[in-house]
Amino acid sequence: MTITRATRGRLLVVLTLAVILGACGADENDAVPAQGASTTAAGGTALEGTTWELNAQGFDLPGLDQIRPTLLLAGGMASGWGGCNRYNGPYTLTPPATLTFGNVAQTAMACGPVETAIEREYVSRLGKVAKYAMGGPGLQLQDSSGATVLAFSAADTSLEGTWAVTGFLTASGSAFTSGEASAAPTAVFGADGNVAGTTGCNNYNGPWKQGPADAVQIGPLAKTLMACTSAALTAQEESFTKALETSVRAEVTSREATLLNSAGQRTVTMTRS
């Protein structure tokens, strides 16, 4: 096919325009900032979807060595443990680093004076948050002046490890008890998927699995068959093993864990040993 000089000229114009338009399109896309880039710390921990545990930085109240409130941001809803009660409420996140919290609702468990003071101060400070910053140390929630009002580190949310049981739901489901102080149950969640420990009377073991979104599955559990030395220990064993086997969620931090059943009741509370 013969291409005339006029045809070559028209082709050159078309090709030139295509190059210009393509270059313009590339520049425009390059100028758009990556969405969510400011919601990840240098270490790769995401602001949302991470369970954060309160640091003592700037929080001068006794008891923080044992009681560390938590914060989870997911899908516009903040939730966590305030030091005694569970809480939840809406939050608004606006790029590049604006974060505010709405009204917080809490459960109504009775708390001791130390827990009450920590929880009251923690929830009060959430209401002062206007923005956030993330870095190697973790998450800092700041007021409108840029002062840090709450500082957090990412919590260890794995059940794997050795735990001392501090409470469990009774077999009837009507009460939560600390059990027999002289024969408290224990739990060791192994990396091999086996959990073992004592009920305070017999030893037990069985499979366990922790999945995404706090999901957990424990049991069925097998126990030794030693006769318990009291009716109270027999009742504790029945209640504790049932509490473990009916647990479907695990809210875990670096220090504590709360297991819950499908009705949202606490089944077992534990501290890391």
Helices and strands as residue ranges (DSSP letters): H 5-30, G 37-39, E 51-54, E 70-74, E 77-81, E 86-94, E 98-101, E 105-106, H 113-126, E 131-135, E 138-142, E 148-154, E 161-169, E 176-177, G 181-183, E 186-189, E 194-198, E 203-210, E 216-218, E 222-223, H 231-245, E 249-252, E 256-260, E 266-272
